[in-house]
Amino acid sequence: MVTKLAEAIARIQELDEESQEMWGAWILEGIESERKWDELFATSQDLLEEMADRALAEEKAGLTEDLTEADFALQEE
């Protein structure tokens, strides 16, 4: 086990049961959150690649228009 992790677990084990449960839940939630972010980023990368492929195909087929400075001007509401 990694030294810092072992030290953290040892210190948590010295706490009362309620505090141990709180820390355990917090750590597990953090691990699950990281897993979800990793999954989302993996999915978004696939989506971005698909969108880029479509944009390149549209450009190659002549279905796009050049942008002008006016396209970037702020719109008055």
C-alpha positions, 0 to 999 in steps of 0.5 A: 500500500502507498505510504501516505494512504497507509498513514491516512487509514491508520489515522482514520482507524484511531477515530471514533466509529462515526468519524470513520464512517464519515471519512470512509464515505467521503473517500468512496464518493471521491473515488466514484466521482473520479471514475464518472469524470474519467468515463465522461471524458472518454465519451466526450473525446469520442463525440468530439472526434465524431463532430470533427469528422463531420465538420471536415466532411462538410468542408470537403463537400463545400457545405461550409462558409468562410467566417468574417469579422462581422460573425464575431461582432457582439450582438446588441440586445 
